[in-house]
Amino acid sequence: MINKHKLWSRVFTYIPTPTTNDGESIDENALRKVIDYQVDMGVDGICVLGSTGSNGSFADEEMKRITEVASRHAGGRIPVIAGTGAHTTTACIRLSKHAQDVGCDGVMILPVSYWPLTENEVREHYERIAAAIRIPICVYNNPWTTGVDMKPEFLARLAKMDNISCIKESTGDLTRITSIRLLTNDQIAIIAGWESSSLQAFMAGATGWAPVCTNFFPRLAMDFFHAAVDEADLKKARILWDRLFPLCEFICSKSHIRAAHTGLDLLGRSVGPPRRPLRMLDSEDRACLERILHDNAAKTR
């Protein structure tokens, strides 16, 4: 049986999409700098146009340009995953084919729809995408944003498709990680998708991570991941996690997009604001995030 863990069992930073002109224009130079920073800090890979990258805030042609710039600039130094979720299957296939053509290593796909989808509609959506491309697919289960909750039994059936090789489980229900592992006989990679429960997700058997905190403290986050997943050293992982947890909890409670854009601004690595109607954190939350970042930075000195 093919081992489907190879690409996904690592850390992919969910990077924000840099902007200028109050969020209305894509800042390609800033995007390149964000990628260079992740490479320099030793993070395994990046994901563009995930939830933190404002998937849904950009038109299809803009998404294609962001994906192309990221893949070309990474240049094989680290893997690049593209979020290609779209409101129609046809659009998702176009975006996924483009990601493949410009050299992305895989795609992460939400079942996005204004209308509630039936299980058969979701299954056919993924079947058609899987038949149209060759690169690996990660099925992204995030009912908080899509309104579609794919249960473990259904995900296990999707996992039988040859190029569906990963599931990002973002319901926050940690029992699902165990259920998916057992239903798939550990033949599918599982990404811990709810950032504030990452330690517990790794203890349950998740082997990949797609965090936002690596935008801020990549080396600490990588040390935590290696301790939890590669070394299976619970004591060491828990000590490191205690340092990361306040940040990860804040990110989950205040939104990944707002926290990413505001936090990088606080650290002097501004990527501009998200596109309206999304905005940066308000003054109270910004001050709270600043305290968290300052406290964590002080502990690393």
C-alpha positions as CSV (number, residue, x, y, z in Angstrom):
1,M,0.0,0.0,0.0
2,I,1.3,3.5,-0.9
3,N,2.5,5.5,2.1
4,K,0.6,8.8,1.9
5,H,2.4,10.6,4.7
6,K,5.6,11.7,3.0
7,L,4.7,15.1,1.7
8,W,2.4,16.2,4.5
9,S,4.0,15.0,7.7
10,R,5.9,18.2,8.4
11,V,5.2,21.9,9.3
12,F,3.6,24.2,6.7
13,T,3.3,27.8,7.7
14,Y,0.0,29.3,6.8
15,I,1.2,32.7,5.5
16,P,-0.9,35.8,5.1
17,T,-1.2,37.3,1.7
18,P,0.6,40.7,1.7
19,T,-1.2,43.7,0.4
20,T,-0.9,47.4,-0.2
21,N,-3.4,50.2,-0.9
22,D,-5.5,49.4,2.2
23,G,-5.7,45.7,1.2
24,E,-6.8,46.2,-2.4
25,S,-3.5,45.3,-4.1
26,I,-1.3,42.3,-3.8
27,D,2.2,43.1,-2.6
28,E,4.3,40.6,-4.5
29,N,7.7,41.8,-3.1
30,A,6.4,41.5,0.4
31,L,5.2,38.0,-0.4
32,R,8.7,37.0,-1.5
33,K,10.1,38.4,1.7
34,V,7.6,36.4,3.8
35,I,8.7,33.2,1.9
36,D,12.4,34.0,2.3
37,Y,11.9,34.5,6.1
38,Q,10.3,31.1,6.4
39,V,13.1,29.4,4.4
40,D,15.7,31.2,6.5
41,M,14.0,30.1,9.8
42,G,14.0,26.5,8.7
43,V,10.3,25.9,8.4
44,D,9.5,22.8,6.3
45,G,7.0,24.5,3.9
46,I,4.4,27.1,3.3
47,C,0.7,27.2,2.3
48,V,-0.6,30.1,0.3
49,L,-4.3,31.0,0.2
50,G,-5.3,28.9,3.1
51,S,-7.6,30.5,5.7
52,T,-4.8,32.8,6.9
53,G,-4.0,33.7,3.3
54,S,-7.5,35.0,2.8
55,N,-8.8,32.3,0.5
56,G,-12.1,33.8,-0.6
57,S,-11.0,37.4,-0.6
58,F,-9.3,37.3,-4.0
59,A,-10.6,36.7,-7.5
60,D,-9.5,33.6,-9.4
61,E,-6.9,35.4,-11.5
62,E,-5.4,37.0,-8.3
63,M,-5.3,33.6,-6.7
64,K,-3.4,32.3,-9.7
65,R,-0.9,35.1,-9.5
66,I,-0.3,34.6,-5.8
67,T,0.2,30.9,-6.3
68,E,2.6,31.4,-9.2
69,V,4.7,34.0,-7.4
70,A,5.0,31.9,-4.3
71,S,5.9,28.7,-6.2
72,R,8.4,30.4,-8.5
73,H,10.1,32.3,-5.7
74,A,10.3,29.2,-3.4
75,G,12.1,27.6,-6.3
76,G,12.2,24.2,-4.7
77,R,13.8,25.4,-1.5
78,I,10.7,24.3,0.4
79,P,7.4,22.7,-0.6
80,V,4.5,25.0,-1.5
81,I,0.9,24.1,-1.0
82,A,-1.9,26.1,-2.6
83,G,-5.4,26.6,-1.2
84,T,-7.6,26.1,-4.3
85,G,-11.0,26.0,-2.7
86,A,-13.7,27.6,-4.9
87,H,-17.5,27.9,-5.0
88,T,-17.8,25.6,-8.1
89,T,-16.1,22.4,-9.0
90,T,-15.1,23.8,-12.4
91,A,-13.3,26.8,-10.8
92,C,-11.6,24.6,-8.2
93,I,-10.3,22.3,-11.0
94,R,-9.0,25.4,-12.9
95,L,-7.2,26.7,-9.8
96,S,-5.8,23.2,-9.0
97,K,-4.5,22.6,-12.5
98,H,-2.8,26.0,-12.4
99,A,-1.2,25.2,-9.1
100,Q,0.1,22.0,-10.6
101,D,1.3,23.7,-13.7
102,V,3.3,26.4,-11.8
103,G,5.1,23.8,-9.7
104,C,3.1,23.6,-6.4
105,D,3.7,20.4,-4.5
106,G,0.1,19.9,-3.5
107,V,-3.3,21.5,-3.1
108,M,-5.5,21.9,0.0
109,I,-9.2,22.0,-0.8
110,L,-12.2,23.1,1.1
111,P,-15.7,22.1,-0.1
112,V,-16.8,25.8,-0.5
113,S,-20.5,26.5,-1.4
114,Y,-23.1,29.1,-0.7
115,W,-25.6,26.3,-0.7
116,P,-25.5,23.5,1.8
117,L,-24.0,20.4,0.1
118,T,-25.1,16.8,0.3
119,E,-22.6,14.1,1.0
120,N,-22.9,12.8,-2.6
121,E,-22.2,16.3,-4.0
122,V,-19.1,16.7,-1.8
123,R,-17.8,13.2,-2.8
124,E,-18.3,14.0,-6.5
125,H,-16.6,17.3,-6.1
126,Y,-13.4,15.7,-4.9
127,E,-13.7,12.8,-7.4
128,R,-13.7,15.3,-10.3
129,I,-10.8,17.3,-8.9
130,A,-8.7,14.1,-8.1
131,A,-9.3,12.9,-11.7
132,A,-8.2,16.3,-13.2
133,I,-4.8,16.7,-11.5
134,R,-1.8,14.5,-10.5
135,I,-0.4,16.4,-7.5
136,P,-1.4,15.4,-3.9
137,I,-4.6,16.7,-2.5
138,C,-5.3,17.5,1.2
139,V,-9.0,17.5,2.1
140,Y,-9.6,20.3,4.4
141,N,-12.5,19.8,6.9
142,N,-13.4,23.1,8.4
143,P,-17.2,23.3,9.0
144,W,-16.8,26.6,10.9
145,T,-16.1,28.4,7.6
146,T,-17.8,26.1,5.0
147,G,-20.9,24.8,6.8
148,V,-19.9,21.3,5.5
149,D,-18.8,18.8,8.2
150,M,-17.2,15.7,6.8
151,K,-17.3,12.9,9.3
152,P,-14.5,10.4,9.8
153,E,-16.3,7.6,7.9
154,F,-16.8,9.8,4.9
155,L,-13.3,11.1,5.0
156,A,-12.0,7.5,5.1
157,R,-13.9,6.8,1.9
158,L,-12.4,9.9,0.2
159,A,-9.0,8.8,1.3
160,K,-9.2,5.8,-1.0
161,M,-8.7,8.1,-4.0
162,D,-5.1,7.7,-5.2
163,N,-4.0,11.3,-4.9
164,I,-6.0,12.3,-1.8
165,S,-3.2,11.8,0.6
166,C,-4.0,14.0,3.6
167,I,-6.8,15.3,5.7
168,K,-6.6,18.6,7.6
169,E,-9.0,18.1,10.6
170,S,-10.1,21.5,11.9
171,T,-13.3,20.7,13.9
172,G,-11.5,20.8,17.2
173,D,-12.9,17.4,18.0
174,L,-9.8,15.4,18.8
175,T,-11.5,12.0,18.8
176,R,-11.8,12.4,15.1
177,I,-8.1,12.1,14.6
178,T,-8.1,8.7,16.2
179,S,-11.2,7.6,14.3
180,I,-9.7,8.7,10.9
181,R,-6.4,6.9,11.8
182,L,-8.2,3.6,12.6
183,L,-10.6,3.8,9.7
184,T,-7.7,4.3,7.2
185,N,-5.3,2.0,8.9
186,D,-2.9,4.9,9.3
187,Q,-2.5,5.2,5.6
188,I,-3.5,8.9,5.4
189,A,-1.6,11.8,6.8
190,I,-3.6,13.9,9.3
191,I,-2.8,17.6,9.8
192,A,-3.6,19.2,13.2
193,G,-5.9,22.0,12.1
194,W,-7.1,23.5,15.4
195,E,-4.1,25.4,16.6
196,S,-4.8,25.7,20.3
197,S,-5.2,21.9,20.6
198,S,-2.0,21.0,18.6
199,L,-0.3,19.2,21.5
200,Q,-3.3,17.0,22.1
201,A,-3.7,16.4,18.3
202,F,-0.2,15.1,18.0
203,M,-0.7,12.8,21.0
204,A,-3.7,11.4,19.1
205,G,-1.6,10.7,16.0
206,A,-1.6,13.8,13.8
207,T,1.6,13.9,11.8
208,G,1.5,17.3,10.1
209,W,1.0,20.8,11.2
210,A,-0.3,23.9,9.4
211,P,0.1,26.7,12.1
212,V,0.0,30.5,12.1
213,C,2.4,30.8,15.0
214,T,5.3,29.9,12.8
215,N,4.8,33.4,11.2
216,F,6.0,34.8,14.6
217,F,8.2,32.2,16.4
218,P,9.2,29.7,13.8
219,R,12.1,28.1,15.6
220,L,10.3,27.6,18.8
221,A,7.3,26.1,16.9
222,M,9.6,23.8,14.9
223,D,11.3,22.6,18.2
224,F,7.9,21.9,19.6
225,F,6.8,19.9,16.5
226,H,10.0,17.8,16.5
227,A,9.6,17.0,20.2
228,A,6.0,16.1,19.9
229,V,6.0,14.2,16.5
230,D,9.5,13.2,15.6
231,E,10.9,12.4,19.1
232,A,7.6,11.5,20.8
233,D,9.0,13.3,23.9
234,L,5.8,14.3,25.7
235,K,7.7,16.1,28.6
236,K,9.8,18.2,26.3
237,A,6.9,18.9,24.0
238,R,4.7,20.0,26.9
239,I,7.3,22.5,28.1
240,L,7.6,24.0,24.7
241,W,3.9,24.0,24.2
242,D,3.3,25.9,27.4
243,R,5.2,28.8,25.8
244,L,3.3,28.6,22.5
245,F,-0.1,28.0,23.9
246,P,-1.1,31.6,24.9
247,L,-0.3,32.7,21.3
248,C,-2.1,29.8,19.7
249,E,-5.1,30.2,21.9
250,F,-5.3,33.9,21.0
251,I,-5.0,33.2,17.3
252,C,-7.9,30.8,17.4
253,S,-10.1,33.1,19.4
254,K,-9.5,36.3,17.4
255,S,-9.2,34.8,13.9
256,H,-6.1,33.7,12.1
257,I,-6.2,36.4,9.4
258,R,-6.5,39.3,11.8
259,A,-3.8,37.9,14.2
260,A,-1.4,37.2,11.4
261,H,-1.6,40.6,9.8
262,T,-1.6,42.5,13.1
263,G,1.2,40.4,14.7
264,L,3.6,40.8,11.8
265,D,2.9,44.5,11.9
266,L,3.8,44.5,15.6
267,L,7.0,42.6,14.8
268,G,8.1,45.1,12.2
269,R,7.5,42.7,9.3
270,S,4.3,44.3,8.0
271,V,2.3,42.6,5.3
272,G,-0.4,45.3,5.2
273,P,-4.1,44.8,6.2
274,P,-6.4,42.0,5.0
275,R,-8.8,42.9,2.2
276,R,-12.1,44.5,3.4
277,P,-14.4,43.8,5.0
278,L,-11.8,42.1,7.2
279,R,-9.7,44.5,9.2
280,M,-6.7,44.3,11.6
281,L,-7.3,43.7,15.3
282,D,-8.8,46.5,17.2
283,S,-6.7,48.5,19.7
284,E,-7.6,46.4,22.7
285,D,-6.8,43.1,21.0
286,R,-3.7,44.5,19.4
287,A,-2.4,45.4,22.8
288,C,-3.2,41.9,24.1
289,L,-1.3,40.3,21.2
290,E,1.6,42.7,21.7
291,R,1.9,41.5,25.3
292,I,1.8,37.9,24.3
293,L,4.5,38.4,21.6
294,H,6.7,40.4,24.0
295,D,6.4,37.8,26.8
296,N,7.3,35.0,24.4
297,A,10.2,36.9,22.9
298,A,11.5,37.6,26.4
299,K,11.6,33.9,27.2
300,T,13.6,33.1,24.2
301,R,16.5,35.5,25.1
